[in-house]
Amino acid sequence: MLNLLSTSLAFLLEEFNITFLKQLCETKEELTIEKILKAYQLGDEGIITILHNAIKYLAITINNLSLMLDTTRIILHGELFKEPQLITLVNDLLNKNSALLSTEIPLNVVVKDYHDVNGAIAACGLGVSKSLLESS
């Protein structure tokens, strides 16, 4: 999905003249998540459509995973969720879709604030946890 998303954004940048991306970067190599989110905030219709579709499919995937996994909490973490409107959209879609599912335990989806080191901290915590649990 990530590859499709980046391909769609690069195509939008190269082929369409009516996008804010043209003003933010000239080539697809200069395309960053910060510039994508800036174009989103500026109201770029192409970016809005691409990101909303990505969030829609993410919500579907999370709902499908919740049916297959025995979990009560899913944590979302990514730079894309620096944009509050995207957090609201994913929560709305999850709530709408979860009403269609007949699960006894409601799914708790948490959007974790994005920081560059969160993944490394989580990996270290998991390693320490496994070491302590396996050593006892």
Secondary structure, 3 states (H helix, E strand, C coil): CHHHHHHHHHHHHHHCCCCCHHHHCCCHHHCCHHHHHHHHHCCCHHHHHHHHHHHHHHHHHHHHHHHHCCCCEEEECCHHHHCHHHHHHHHHHHHHHHCCCCCCCCCEEEECCCCCCHHHHHHHHHHHHHHHHHHC
